[in-house]
Amino acid sequence: MGSITKPSSYRAISKQILASFAVIEFFYFATGAIMIIIGALWFMTFGEKLRSIVITRNLLAGTIGVGSFIVVSSLVALVGFISPLKYKNWLVAHVFLIVISSLALLALGGDIWFRTLNERQQYGNEWLEWDNSMKALFEDQLQCCGYQNSTDNPAPSTLCTPDVSPNIQGCIGPITSKATALSQQLFTTLFGFITVDVFALFATIILIQARNVEERYIKIDEKNSHIKDEALKRQYV
């Protein structure tokens, strides 16, 4: 079977399709890169910021893992983009990888959402597990003492001293308030990334369809050319 050459008279894979695919794939790649970078930075400062209330080590590891998966998926798409007619299987594989990455992002969002269903009890249990240095960090940053009140498992801190006023607020309110706000920000970001995935999915499907059409016309041109050559030969037999 001869190699497939592009016909000069017909191009289903237009420059607009290729340009649109490239732009969308860039944003798709960017979502993975952002997840890796942010996940790594937050991992290094875990326990030093209030976001440690919501973002656990397991969630950070999952974020970096999903980000790496998206970057690999983008590299697969790059191979297919370089030569759509030759590397159709790479584009098809990219479609399945996008679906998997979307489900993974949905799982991350689901994990965060489930944690918001019973925040007060959830963070109450975590408060008991945190060491005094982490509790003190939150007490000073949130201007509170103890969890429900100043006598509920407080940690020595700048604010929470032995002679602290019994009227000072516990950390349950500020923690849940901060956690809810951060969770909403994460939801919005993850849903935005899933939207990019959807656009990347449709862009890839459109590119695959365009290359299929172009390949069909190439085969038709080759067949017609073969018939013409045979007819020409018969004239001289």
mmCIF file of the C-alpha atoms, coordinates in Angstrom:
data_MODEL
# 
_entry.id   MODEL 
# 
loop_
_atom_site.group_PDB 
_atom_site.id 
_atom_site.type_symbol 
_atom_site.label_atom_id 
_atom_site.label_alt_id 
_atom_site.label_comp_id 
_atom_site.label_asym_id 
_atom_site.label_entity_id 
_atom_site.label_seq_id 
_atom_site.pdbx_PDB_ins_code 
_atom_site.Cartn_x 
_atom_site.Cartn_y 
_atom_site.Cartn_z 
_atom_site.occupancy 
_atom_site.B_iso_or_equiv 
_atom_site.pdbx_formal_charge 
_atom_site.auth_seq_id 
_atom_site.auth_comp_id 
_atom_site.auth_asym_id 
_atom_site.auth_atom_id 
_atom_site.pdbx_PDB_model_num 
ATOM 1   C CA . MET A 1 1   ? 0.000   0.000  0.000   1.00 0.00 ? 1   MET A CA 1 
ATOM 2   C CA . GLY A 1 2   ? 1.445   3.345  -1.063  1.00 0.00 ? 2   GLY A CA 1 
ATOM 3   C CA . SER A 1 3   ? 2.040   6.186  1.355   1.00 0.00 ? 3   SER A CA 1 
ATOM 4   C CA . ILE A 1 4   ? -0.743  8.727  1.809   1.00 0.00 ? 4   ILE A CA 1 
ATOM 5   C CA . THR A 1 5   ? -0.008  12.111 0.273   1.00 0.00 ? 5   THR A CA 1 
ATOM 6   C CA . LYS A 1 6   ? -2.133  15.182 0.726   1.00 0.00 ? 6   LYS A CA 1 
ATOM 7   C CA . PRO A 1 7   ? -4.123  16.242 -2.313  1.00 0.00 ? 7   PRO A CA 1 
ATOM 8   C CA . SER A 1 8   ? -3.571  19.727 -3.634  1.00 0.00 ? 8   SER A CA 1 
ATOM 9   C CA . SER A 1 9   ? -7.261  20.265 -4.429  1.00 0.00 ? 9   SER A CA 1 
ATOM 10  C CA . TYR A 1 10  ? -8.860  19.437 -1.095  1.00 0.00 ? 10  TYR A CA 1 
ATOM 11  C CA . ARG A 1 11  ? -7.964  20.117 2.525   1.00 0.00 ? 11  ARG A CA 1 
ATOM 12  C CA . ALA A 1 12  ? -10.457 19.140 5.208   1.00 0.00 ? 12  ALA A CA 1 
ATOM 13  C CA . ILE A 1 13  ? -7.925  19.891 7.945   1.00 0.00 ? 13  ILE A CA 1 
ATOM 14  C CA . SER A 1 14  ? -7.984  23.665 7.619   1.00 0.00 ? 14  SER A CA 1 
ATOM 15  C CA . LYS A 1 15  ? -5.627  26.099 9.278   1.00 0.00 ? 15  LYS A CA 1 
ATOM 16  C CA . GLN A 1 16  ? -8.534  27.310 11.430  1.00 0.00 ? 16  GLN A CA 1 
ATOM 17  C CA . ILE A 1 17  ? -9.112  23.795 12.800  1.00 0.00 ? 17  ILE A CA 1 
ATOM 18  C CA . LEU A 1 18  ? -5.416  23.314 13.520  1.00 0.00 ? 18  LEU A CA 1 
ATOM 19  C CA . ALA A 1 19  ? -5.090  26.756 15.125  1.00 0.00 ? 19  ALA A CA 1 
ATOM 20  C CA . SER A 1 20  ? -8.162  26.239 17.309  1.00 0.00 ? 20  SER A CA 1 
ATOM 21  C CA . PHE A 1 21  ? -6.912  22.826 18.398  1.00 0.00 ? 21  PHE A CA 1 
ATOM 22  C CA . ALA A 1 22  ? -3.473  24.245 19.250  1.00 0.00 ? 22  ALA A CA 1 
ATOM 23  C CA . VAL A 1 23  ? -4.919  27.095 21.340  1.00 0.00 ? 23  VAL A CA 1 
ATOM 24  C CA . ILE A 1 24  ? -7.308  24.863 23.275  1.00 0.00 ? 24  ILE A CA 1 
ATOM 25  C CA . GLU A 1 25  ? -4.597  22.270 23.869  1.00 0.00 ? 25  GLU A CA 1 
ATOM 26  C CA . PHE A 1 26  ? -2.325  25.000 25.210  1.00 0.00 ? 26  PHE A CA 1 
ATOM 27  C CA . PHE A 1 27  ? -4.937  25.870 27.847  1.00 0.00 ? 27  PHE A CA 1 
ATOM 28  C CA . TYR A 1 28  ? -5.443  22.161 28.550  1.00 0.00 ? 28  TYR A CA 1 
ATOM 29  C CA . PHE A 1 29  ? -1.688  21.761 29.088  1.00 0.00 ? 29  PHE A CA 1 
ATOM 30  C CA . ALA A 1 30  ? -1.670  24.912 31.238  1.00 0.00 ? 30  ALA A CA 1 
ATOM 31  C CA . THR A 1 31  ? -4.256  23.437 33.633  1.00 0.00 ? 31  THR A CA 1 
ATOM 32  C CA . GLY A 1 32  ? -1.978  20.451 34.245  1.00 0.00 ? 32  GLY A CA 1 
ATOM 33  C CA . ALA A 1 33  ? 1.100   22.622 34.691  1.00 0.00 ? 33  ALA A CA 1 
ATOM 34  C CA . ILE A 1 34  ? -0.734  24.897 37.141  1.00 0.00 ? 34  ILE A CA 1 
ATOM 35  C CA . MET A 1 35  ? -1.874  21.917 39.202  1.00 0.00 ? 35  MET A CA 1 
ATOM 36  C CA . ILE A 1 36  ? 1.676   20.559 39.407  1.00 0.00 ? 36  ILE A CA 1 
ATOM 37  C CA . ILE A 1 37  ? 3.240   23.906 40.338  1.00 0.00 ? 37  ILE A CA 1 
ATOM 38  C CA . ILE A 1 38  ? 0.583   24.943 42.860  1.00 0.00 ? 38  ILE A CA 1 
ATOM 39  C CA . GLY A 1 39  ? 0.440   21.448 44.353  1.00 0.00 ? 39  GLY A CA 1 
ATOM 40  C CA . ALA A 1 40  ? 4.221   21.360 44.813  1.00 0.00 ? 40  ALA A CA 1 
ATOM 41  C CA . LEU A 1 41  ? 4.339   24.855 46.346  1.00 0.00 ? 41  LEU A CA 1 
ATOM 42  C CA . TRP A 1 42  ? 1.499   24.082 48.748  1.00 0.00 ? 42  TRP A CA 1 
ATOM 43  C CA . PHE A 1 43  ? 3.127   20.794 49.664  1.00 0.00 ? 43  PHE A CA 1 
ATOM 44  C CA . MET A 1 44  ? 6.274   22.647 50.739  1.00 0.00 ? 44  MET A CA 1 
ATOM 45  C CA . THR A 1 45  ? 4.287   25.066 52.926  1.00 0.00 ? 45  THR A CA 1 
ATOM 46  C CA . PHE A 1 46  ? 1.817   22.520 54.295  1.00 0.00 ? 46  PHE A CA 1 
ATOM 47  C CA . GLY A 1 47  ? 0.870   23.338 57.879  1.00 0.00 ? 47  GLY A CA 1 
ATOM 48  C CA . GLU A 1 48  ? 2.081   26.918 57.589  1.00 0.00 ? 48  GLU A CA 1 
ATOM 49  C CA . LYS A 1 49  ? -1.004  28.349 55.903  1.00 0.00 ? 49  LYS A CA 1 
ATOM 50  C CA . LEU A 1 50  ? -4.717  28.323 56.678  1.00 0.00 ? 50  LEU A CA 1 
ATOM 51  C CA . ARG A 1 51  ? -5.377  26.384 53.457  1.00 0.00 ? 51  ARG A CA 1 
ATOM 52  C CA . SER A 1 52  ? -3.982  23.331 55.281  1.00 0.00 ? 52  SER A CA 1 
ATOM 53  C CA . ILE A 1 53  ? -7.391  23.199 56.964  1.00 0.00 ? 53  ILE A CA 1 
ATOM 54  C CA . VAL A 1 54  ? -8.998  22.079 53.697  1.00 0.00 ? 54  VAL A CA 1 
ATOM 55  C CA . ILE A 1 55  ? -6.171  20.846 51.518  1.00 0.00 ? 55  ILE A CA 1 
ATOM 56  C CA . THR A 1 56  ? -4.768  17.645 52.969  1.00 0.00 ? 56  THR A CA 1 
ATOM 57  C CA . ARG A 1 57  ? -1.539  15.936 51.970  1.00 0.00 ? 57  ARG A CA 1 
ATOM 58  C CA . ASN A 1 58  ? -3.507  13.264 50.104  1.00 0.00 ? 58  ASN A CA 1 
ATOM 59  C CA . LEU A 1 59  ? -5.402  15.945 48.184  1.00 0.00 ? 59  LEU A CA 1 
ATOM 60  C CA . LEU A 1 60  ? -2.149  17.677 47.265  1.00 0.00 ? 60  LEU A CA 1 
ATOM 61  C CA . ALA A 1 61  ? -0.644  14.386 46.089  1.00 0.00 ? 61  ALA A CA 1 
ATOM 62  C CA . GLY A 1 62  ? -3.763  13.759 44.008  1.00 0.00 ? 62  GLY A CA 1 
ATOM 63  C CA . THR A 1 63  ? -3.560  17.251 42.537  1.00 0.00 ? 63  THR A CA 1 
ATOM 64  C CA . ILE A 1 64  ? 0.047   16.755 41.442  1.00 0.00 ? 64  ILE A CA 1 
ATOM 65  C CA . GLY A 1 65  ? -0.813  13.320 40.056  1.00 0.00 ? 65  GLY A CA 1 
ATOM 66  C CA . VAL A 1 66  ? -3.754  14.573 37.996  1.00 0.00 ? 66  VAL A CA 1 
ATOM 67  C CA . GLY A 1 67  ? -1.707  17.538 36.776  1.00 0.00 ? 67  GLY A CA 1 
ATOM 68  C CA . SER A 1 68  ? 1.064   15.203 35.614  1.00 0.00 ? 68  SER A CA 1 
ATOM 69  C CA . PHE A 1 69  ? -1.516  13.031 33.838  1.00 0.00 ? 69  PHE A CA 1 
ATOM 70  C CA . ILE A 1 70  ? -2.857  16.079 31.966  1.00 0.00 ? 70  ILE A CA 1 
ATOM 71  C CA . VAL A 1 71  ? 0.653   17.094 30.895  1.00 0.00 ? 71  VAL A CA 1 
ATOM 72  C CA . VAL A 1 72  ? 1.318   13.584 29.549  1.00 0.00 ? 72  VAL A CA 1 
ATOM 73  C CA . SER A 1 73  ? -2.033  13.676 27.746  1.00 0.00 ? 73  SER A CA 1 
ATOM 74  C CA . SER A 1 74  ? -1.008  16.987 26.158  1.00 0.00 ? 74  SER A CA 1 
ATOM 75  C CA . LEU A 1 75  ? 2.211   15.429 24.859  1.00 0.00 ? 75  LEU A CA 1 
ATOM 76  C CA . VAL A 1 76  ? 0.168   12.634 23.297  1.00 0.00 ? 76  VAL A CA 1 
ATOM 77  C CA . ALA A 1 77  ? -1.982  15.291 21.606  1.00 0.00 ? 77  ALA A CA 1 
ATOM 78  C CA . LEU A 1 78  ? 1.153   17.035 20.331  1.00 0.00 ? 78  LEU A CA 1 
ATOM 79  C CA . VAL A 1 79  ? 2.229   13.913 18.453  1.00 0.00 ? 79  VAL A CA 1 
ATOM 80  C CA . GLY A 1 80  ? -1.184  13.660 16.807  1.00 0.00 ? 80  GLY A CA 1 
ATOM 81  C CA . PHE A 1 81  ? -1.175  17.384 16.019  1.00 0.00 ? 81  PHE A CA 1 
ATOM 82  C CA . ILE A 1 82  ? 2.168   17.183 14.210  1.00 0.00 ? 82  ILE A CA 1 
ATOM 83  C CA . SER A 1 83  ? 0.767   14.703 11.672  1.00 0.00 ? 83  SER A CA 1 
ATOM 84  C CA . PRO A 1 84  ? -2.965  14.011 12.065  1.00 0.00 ? 84  PRO A CA 1 
ATOM 85  C CA . LEU A 1 85  ? -3.117  11.793 8.972   1.00 0.00 ? 85  LEU A CA 1 
ATOM 86  C CA . LYS A 1 86  ? -0.269  9.587  10.164  1.00 0.00 ? 86  LYS A CA 1 
ATOM 87  C CA . TYR A 1 87  ? -0.916  9.522  13.917  1.00 0.00 ? 87  TYR A CA 1 
ATOM 88  C CA . LYS A 1 88  ? -4.676  9.155  14.207  1.00 0.00 ? 88  LYS A CA 1 
ATOM 89  C CA . ASN A 1 89  ? -4.313  6.591  17.019  1.00 0.00 ? 89  ASN A CA 1 
ATOM 90  C CA . TRP A 1 90  ? -2.541  9.201  19.143  1.00 0.00 ? 90  TRP A CA 1 
ATOM 91  C CA . LEU A 1 91  ? -5.496  11.545 18.757  1.00 0.00 ? 91  LEU A CA 1 
ATOM 92  C CA . VAL A 1 92  ? -7.930  8.771  19.649  1.00 0.00 ? 92  VAL A CA 1 
ATOM 93  C CA . ALA A 1 93  ? -5.836  7.939  22.712  1.00 0.00 ? 93  ALA A CA 1 
ATOM 94  C CA . HIS A 1 94  ? -5.916  11.630 23.644  1.00 0.00 ? 94  HIS A CA 1 
ATOM 95  C CA . VAL A 1 95  ? -9.720  11.538 23.657  1.00 0.00 ? 95  VAL A CA 1 
ATOM 96  C CA . PHE A 1 96  ? -9.741  8.717  26.210  1.00 0.00 ? 96  PHE A CA 1 
ATOM 97  C CA . LEU A 1 97  ? -7.077  10.454 28.301  1.00 0.00 ? 97  LEU A CA 1 
ATOM 98  C CA . ILE A 1 98  ? -9.169  13.634 28.403  1.00 0.00 ? 98  ILE A CA 1 
ATOM 99  C CA . VAL A 1 99  ? -12.159 11.654 29.665  1.00 0.00 ? 99  VAL A CA 1 
ATOM 100 C CA . ILE A 1 100 ? -10.004 10.088 32.389  1.00 0.00 ? 100 ILE A CA 1 
ATOM 101 C CA . SER A 1 101 ? -8.547  13.450 33.444  1.00 0.00 ? 101 SER A CA 1 
ATOM 102 C CA . SER A 1 102 ? -12.058 14.946 33.626  1.00 0.00 ? 102 SER A CA 1 
ATOM 103 C CA . LEU A 1 103 ? -13.204 12.119 35.889  1.00 0.00 ? 103 LEU A CA 1 
ATOM 104 C CA . ALA A 1 104 ? -10.101 12.601 38.046  1.00 0.00 ? 104 ALA A CA 1 
ATOM 105 C CA . LEU A 1 105 ? -10.834 16.324 38.401  1.00 0.00 ? 105 LEU A CA 1 
ATOM 106 C CA . LEU A 1 106 ? -14.404 15.471 39.303  1.00 0.00 ? 106 LEU A CA 1 
ATOM 107 C CA . ALA A 1 107 ? -13.120 13.059 41.960  1.00 0.00 ? 107 ALA A CA 1 
ATOM 108 C CA . LEU A 1 108 ? -10.912 15.775 43.474  1.00 0.00 ? 108 LEU A CA 1 
ATOM 109 C CA . GLY A 1 109 ? -13.850 18.148 43.570  1.00 0.00 ? 109 GLY A CA 1 
ATOM 110 C CA . GLY A 1 110 ? -16.039 15.446 45.078  1.00 0.00 ? 110 GLY A CA 1 
ATOM 111 C CA . ASP A 1 111 ? -13.509 14.828 47.844  1.00 0.00 ? 111 ASP A CA 1 
ATOM 112 C CA . ILE A 1 112 ? -13.508 18.515 48.748  1.00 0.00 ? 112 ILE A CA 1 
ATOM 113 C CA . TRP A 1 113 ? -17.295 18.709 48.562  1.00 0.00 ? 113 TRP A CA 1 
ATOM 114 C CA . PHE A 1 114 ? -17.818 15.723 50.856  1.00 0.00 ? 114 PHE A CA 1 
ATOM 115 C CA . ARG A 1 115 ? -15.564 17.372 53.428  1.00 0.00 ? 115 ARG A CA 1 
ATOM 116 C CA . THR A 1 116 ? -17.883 20.393 53.517  1.00 0.00 ? 116 THR A CA 1 
ATOM 117 C CA . LEU A 1 117 ? -20.978 18.373 54.428  1.00 0.00 ? 117 LEU A CA 1 
ATOM 118 C CA . ASN A 1 118 ? -20.119 18.213 58.132  1.00 0.00 ? 118 ASN A CA 1 
ATOM 119 C CA . GLU A 1 119 ? -17.334 20.740 58.556  1.00 0.00 ? 119 GLU A CA 1 
ATOM 120 C CA . ARG A 1 120 ? -17.723 21.419 62.269  1.00 0.00 ? 120 ARG A CA 1 
ATOM 121 C CA . GLN A 1 121 ? -17.366 17.790 63.278  1.00 0.00 ? 121 GLN A CA 1 
ATOM 122 C CA . GLN A 1 122 ? -14.761 17.149 60.574  1.00 0.00 ? 122 GLN A CA 1 
ATOM 123 C CA . TYR A 1 123 ? -12.441 19.920 61.736  1.00 0.00 ? 123 TYR A CA 1 
ATOM 124 C CA . GLY A 1 124 ? -13.203 19.144 65.358  1.00 0.00 ? 124 GLY A CA 1 
ATOM 125 C CA . ASN A 1 125 ? -11.732 15.678 64.850  1.00 0.00 ? 125 ASN A CA 1 
ATOM 126 C CA . GLU A 1 126 ? -8.748  17.128 62.996  1.00 0.00 ? 126 GLU A CA 1 
ATOM 127 C CA . TRP A 1 127 ? -8.201  19.705 65.743  1.00 0.00 ? 127 TRP A CA 1 
ATOM 128 C CA . LEU A 1 128 ? -7.621  16.835 68.161  1.00 0.00 ? 128 LEU A CA 1 
ATOM 129 C CA . GLU A 1 129 ? -5.007  15.342 65.813  1.00 0.00 ? 129 GLU A CA 1 
ATOM 130 C CA . TRP A 1 130 ? -3.091  18.549 65.099  1.00 0.00 ? 130 TRP A CA 1 
ATOM 131 C CA . ASP A 1 131 ? 0.010   19.251 67.144  1.00 0.00 ? 131 ASP A CA 1 
ATOM 132 C CA . ASN A 1 132 ? 0.215   22.352 69.327  1.00 0.00 ? 132 ASN A CA 1 
ATOM 133 C CA . SER A 1 133 ? 2.361   24.282 66.845  1.00 0.00 ? 133 SER A CA 1 
ATOM 134 C CA . MET A 1 134 ? -0.278  23.958 64.124  1.00 0.00 ? 134 MET A CA 1 
ATOM 135 C CA . LYS A 1 135 ? -3.101  24.834 66.533  1.00 0.00 ? 135 LYS A CA 1 
ATOM 136 C CA . ALA A 1 136 ? -1.154  27.859 67.751  1.00 0.00 ? 136 ALA A CA 1 
ATOM 137 C CA . LEU A 1 137 ? -0.636  29.001 64.168  1.00 0.00 ? 137 LEU A CA 1 
ATOM 138 C CA . PHE A 1 138 ? -4.360  28.975 63.507  1.00 0.00 ? 138 PHE A CA 1 
ATOM 139 C CA . GLU A 1 139 ? -5.184  30.547 66.875  1.00 0.00 ? 139 GLU A CA 1 
ATOM 140 C CA . ASP A 1 140 ? -2.898  33.496 66.194  1.00 0.00 ? 140 ASP A CA 1 
ATOM 141 C CA . GLN A 1 141 ? -3.965  33.941 62.576  1.00 0.00 ? 141 GLN A CA 1 
ATOM 142 C CA . LEU A 1 142 ? -7.685  33.596 63.300  1.00 0.00 ? 142 LEU A CA 1 
ATOM 143 C CA . GLN A 1 143 ? -7.612  35.389 66.684  1.00 0.00 ? 143 GLN A CA 1 
ATOM 144 C CA . CYS A 1 144 ? -9.280  32.522 68.540  1.00 0.00 ? 144 CYS A CA 1 
ATOM 145 C CA . CYS A 1 145 ? -8.503  30.084 71.347  1.00 0.00 ? 145 CYS A CA 1 
ATOM 146 C CA . GLY A 1 146 ? -9.393  26.406 71.563  1.00 0.00 ? 146 GLY A CA 1 
ATOM 147 C CA . TYR A 1 147 ? -11.871 24.787 69.227  1.00 0.00 ? 147 TYR A CA 1 
ATOM 148 C CA . GLN A 1 148 ? -15.367 25.467 70.575  1.00 0.00 ? 148 GLN A CA 1 
ATOM 149 C CA . ASN A 1 149 ? -14.091 27.746 73.330  1.00 0.00 ? 149 ASN A CA 1 
ATOM 150 C CA . SER A 1 150 ? -10.896 28.645 75.202  1.00 0.00 ? 150 SER A CA 1 
ATOM 151 C CA . THR A 1 151 ? -11.132 25.492 77.328  1.00 0.00 ? 151 THR A CA 1 
ATOM 152 C CA . ASP A 1 152 ? -11.655 23.064 74.435  1.00 0.00 ? 152 ASP A CA 1 
ATOM 153 C CA . ASN A 1 153 ? -8.156  21.652 73.726  1.00 0.00 ? 153 ASN A CA 1 
ATOM 154 C CA . PRO A 1 154 ? -6.372  24.995 73.349  1.00 0.00 ? 154 PRO A CA 1 
ATOM 155 C CA . ALA A 1 155 ? -2.708  25.273 72.447  1.00 0.00 ? 155 ALA A CA 1 
ATOM 156 C CA . PRO A 1 156 ? -0.300  27.793 73.993  1.00 0.00 ? 156 PRO A CA 1 
ATOM 157 C CA . SER A 1 157 ? 0.037   30.704 71.586  1.00 0.00 ? 157 SER A CA 1 
ATOM 158 C CA . THR A 1 158 ? 0.560   34.449 71.515  1.00 0.00 ? 158 THR A CA 1 
ATOM 159 C CA . LEU A 1 159 ? -3.162  35.005 71.986  1.00 0.00 ? 159 LEU A CA 1 
ATOM 160 C CA . CYS A 1 160 ? -4.166  31.873 73.884  1.00 0.00 ? 160 CYS A CA 1 
ATOM 161 C CA . THR A 1 161 ? -2.366  32.268 77.227  1.00 0.00 ? 161 THR A CA 1 
ATOM 162 C CA . PRO A 1 162 ? -3.307  30.912 80.695  1.00 0.00 ? 162 PRO A CA 1 
ATOM 163 C CA . ASP A 1 163 ? -4.924  34.229 81.598  1.00 0.00 ? 163 ASP A CA 1 
ATOM 164 C CA . VAL A 1 164 ? -6.850  34.590 78.336  1.00 0.00 ? 164 VAL A CA 1 
ATOM 165 C CA . SER A 1 165 ? -10.367 35.982 78.654  1.00 0.00 ? 165 SER A CA 1 
ATOM 166 C CA . PRO A 1 166 ? -13.035 33.250 78.780  1.00 0.00 ? 166 PRO A CA 1 
ATOM 167 C CA . ASN A 1 167 ? -15.118 35.348 76.393  1.00 0.00 ? 167 ASN A CA 1 
ATOM 168 C CA . ILE A 1 168 ? -12.673 35.015 73.527  1.00 0.00 ? 168 ILE A CA 1 
ATOM 169 C CA . GLN A 1 169 ? -14.143 33.115 70.612  1.00 0.00 ? 169 GLN A CA 1 
ATOM 170 C CA . GLY A 1 170 ? -13.232 29.532 69.862  1.00 0.00 ? 170 GLY A CA 1 
ATOM 171 C CA . CYS A 1 171 ? -11.726 28.600 66.492  1.00 0.00 ? 171 CYS A CA 1 
ATOM 172 C CA . ILE A 1 172 ? -14.748 26.602 65.274  1.00 0.00 ? 172 ILE A CA 1 
ATOM 173 C CA . GLY A 1 173 ? -16.403 29.629 63.648  1.00 0.00 ? 173 GLY A CA 1 
ATOM 174 C CA . PRO A 1 174 ? -13.352 31.180 61.935  1.00 0.00 ? 174 PRO A CA 1 
ATOM 175 C CA . ILE A 1 175 ? -12.080 27.790 60.764  1.00 0.00 ? 175 ILE A CA 1 
ATOM 176 C CA . THR A 1 176 ? -15.350 26.710 59.159  1.00 0.00 ? 176 THR A CA 1 
ATOM 177 C CA . SER A 1 177 ? -15.791 30.162 57.609  1.00 0.00 ? 177 SER A CA 1 
ATOM 178 C CA . LYS A 1 178 ? -12.319 30.107 56.060  1.00 0.00 ? 178 LYS A CA 1 
ATOM 179 C CA . ALA A 1 179 ? -12.734 26.494 54.993  1.00 0.00 ? 179 ALA A CA 1 
ATOM 180 C CA . THR A 1 180 ? -16.037 27.205 53.239  1.00 0.00 ? 180 THR A CA 1 
ATOM 181 C CA . ALA A 1 181 ? -14.587 30.158 51.326  1.00 0.00 ? 181 ALA A CA 1 
ATOM 182 C CA . LEU A 1 182 ? -11.532 28.185 50.262  1.00 0.00 ? 182 LEU A CA 1 
ATOM 183 C CA . SER A 1 183 ? -13.620 25.166 49.260  1.00 0.00 ? 183 SER A CA 1 
ATOM 184 C CA . GLN A 1 184 ? -15.777 27.369 47.029  1.00 0.00 ? 184 GLN A CA 1 
ATOM 185 C CA . GLN A 1 185 ? -12.667 28.771 45.345  1.00 0.00 ? 185 GLN A CA 1 
ATOM 186 C CA . LEU A 1 186 ? -11.378 25.273 44.720  1.00 0.00 ? 186 LEU A CA 1 
ATOM 187 C CA . PHE A 1 187 ? -14.758 24.171 43.327  1.00 0.00 ? 187 PHE A CA 1 
ATOM 188 C CA . THR A 1 188 ? -14.777 27.079 40.903  1.00 0.00 ? 188 THR A CA 1 
ATOM 189 C CA . THR A 1 189 ? -11.226 26.353 39.754  1.00 0.00 ? 189 THR A CA 1 
ATOM 190 C CA . LEU A 1 190 ? -11.808 22.631 39.264  1.00 0.00 ? 190 LEU A CA 1 
ATOM 191 C CA . PHE A 1 191 ? -15.038 23.208 37.367  1.00 0.00 ? 191 PHE A CA 1 
ATOM 192 C CA . GLY A 1 192 ? -13.161 25.700 35.182  1.00 0.00 ? 192 GLY A CA 1 
ATOM 193 C CA . PHE A 1 193 ? -10.526 23.050 34.461  1.00 0.00 ? 193 PHE A CA 1 
ATOM 194 C CA . ILE A 1 194 ? -13.238 20.520 33.593  1.00 0.00 ? 194 ILE A CA 1 
ATOM 195 C CA . THR A 1 195 ? -14.693 23.062 31.157  1.00 0.00 ? 195 THR A CA 1 
ATOM 196 C CA . VAL A 1 196 ? -11.295 23.284 29.456  1.00 0.00 ? 196 VAL A CA 1 
ATOM 197 C CA . ASP A 1 197 ? -11.289 19.482 29.266  1.00 0.00 ? 197 ASP A CA 1 
ATOM 198 C CA . VAL A 1 198 ? -14.660 19.534 27.503  1.00 0.00 ? 198 VAL A CA 1 
ATOM 199 C CA . PHE A 1 199 ? -13.405 22.038 24.928  1.00 0.00 ? 199 PHE A CA 1 
ATOM 200 C CA . ALA A 1 200 ? -10.262 19.956 24.400  1.00 0.00 ? 200 ALA A CA 1 
ATOM 201 C CA . LEU A 1 201 ? -12.401 16.851 23.919  1.00 0.00 ? 201 LEU A CA 1 
ATOM 202 C CA . PHE A 1 202 ? -14.556 18.455 21.232  1.00 0.00 ? 202 PHE A CA 1 
ATOM 203 C CA . ALA A 1 203 ? -11.534 20.033 19.529  1.00 0.00 ? 203 ALA A CA 1 
ATOM 204 C CA . THR A 1 204 ? -9.869  16.635 19.295  1.00 0.00 ? 204 THR A CA 1 
ATOM 205 C CA . ILE A 1 205 ? -13.005 14.959 17.958  1.00 0.00 ? 205 ILE A CA 1 
ATOM 206 C CA . ILE A 1 206 ? -13.366 17.689 15.306  1.00 0.00 ? 206 ILE A CA 1 
ATOM 207 C CA . LEU A 1 207 ? -9.722  17.242 14.269  1.00 0.00 ? 207 LEU A CA 1 
ATOM 208 C CA . ILE A 1 208 ? -10.166 13.460 14.021  1.00 0.00 ? 208 ILE A CA 1 
ATOM 209 C CA . GLN A 1 209 ? -13.297 13.908 11.894  1.00 0.00 ? 209 GLN A CA 1 
ATOM 210 C CA . ALA A 1 210 ? -11.503 16.394 9.627   1.00 0.00 ? 210 ALA A CA 1 
ATOM 211 C CA . ARG A 1 211 ? -8.525  14.074 9.106   1.00 0.00 ? 211 ARG A CA 1 
ATOM 212 C CA . ASN A 1 212 ? -10.898 11.179 8.338   1.00 0.00 ? 212 ASN A CA 1 
ATOM 213 C CA . VAL A 1 213 ? -12.605 13.257 5.638   1.00 0.00 ? 213 VAL A CA 1 
ATOM 214 C CA . GLU A 1 214 ? -9.276  14.334 4.170   1.00 0.00 ? 214 GLU A CA 1 
ATOM 215 C CA . GLU A 1 215 ? -7.976  10.765 4.215   1.00 0.00 ? 215 GLU A CA 1 
ATOM 216 C CA . ARG A 1 216 ? -11.107 9.589  2.378   1.00 0.00 ? 216 ARG A CA 1 
ATOM 217 C CA . TYR A 1 217 ? -10.617 12.162 -0.377  1.00 0.00 ? 217 TYR A CA 1 
ATOM 218 C CA . ILE A 1 218 ? -6.955  11.224 -0.644  1.00 0.00 ? 218 ILE A CA 1 
ATOM 219 C CA . LYS A 1 219 ? -7.913  7.593  -1.205  1.00 0.00 ? 219 LYS A CA 1 
ATOM 220 C CA . ILE A 1 220 ? -10.524 8.644  -3.781  1.00 0.00 ? 220 ILE A CA 1 
ATOM 221 C CA . ASP A 1 221 ? -7.907  10.712 -5.622  1.00 0.00 ? 221 ASP A CA 1 
ATOM 222 C CA . GLU A 1 222 ? -5.443  7.824  -5.549  1.00 0.00 ? 222 GLU A CA 1 
ATOM 223 C CA . LYS A 1 223 ? -8.101  5.437  -6.870  1.00 0.00 ? 223 LYS A CA 1 
ATOM 224 C CA . ASN A 1 224 ? -9.096  7.809  -9.671  1.00 0.00 ? 224 ASN A CA 1 
ATOM 225 C CA . SER A 1 225 ? -5.450  8.353  -10.559 1.00 0.00 ? 225 SER A CA 1 
ATOM 226 C CA . HIS A 1 226 ? -4.922  4.588  -10.703 1.00 0.00 ? 226 HIS A CA 1 
ATOM 227 C CA . ILE A 1 227 ? -7.959  4.138  -12.992 1.00 0.00 ? 227 ILE A CA 1 
ATOM 228 C CA . LYS A 1 228 ? -6.730  6.872  -15.318 1.00 0.00 ? 228 LYS A CA 1 
ATOM 229 C CA . ASP A 1 229 ? -3.277  5.280  -15.518 1.00 0.00 ? 229 ASP A CA 1 
ATOM 230 C CA . GLU A 1 230 ? -4.790  1.902  -16.369 1.00 0.00 ? 230 GLU A CA 1 
ATOM 231 C CA . ALA A 1 231 ? -7.015  3.448  -19.077 1.00 0.00 ? 231 ALA A CA 1 
ATOM 232 C CA . LEU A 1 232 ? -4.025  5.198  -20.595 1.00 0.00 ? 232 LEU A CA 1 
ATOM 233 C CA . LYS A 1 233 ? -2.041  1.955  -20.709 1.00 0.00 ? 233 LYS A CA 1 
ATOM 234 C CA . ARG A 1 234 ? -4.915  0.108  -22.446 1.00 0.00 ? 234 ARG A CA 1 
ATOM 235 C CA . GLN A 1 235 ? -4.879  2.657  -25.262 1.00 0.00 ? 235 GLN A CA 1 
ATOM 236 C CA . TYR A 1 236 ? -1.421  1.460  -26.267 1.00 0.00 ? 236 TYR A CA 1 
ATOM 237 C CA . VAL A 1 237 ? -2.003  -2.293 -25.946 1.00 0.00 ? 237 VAL A CA 1 
# 
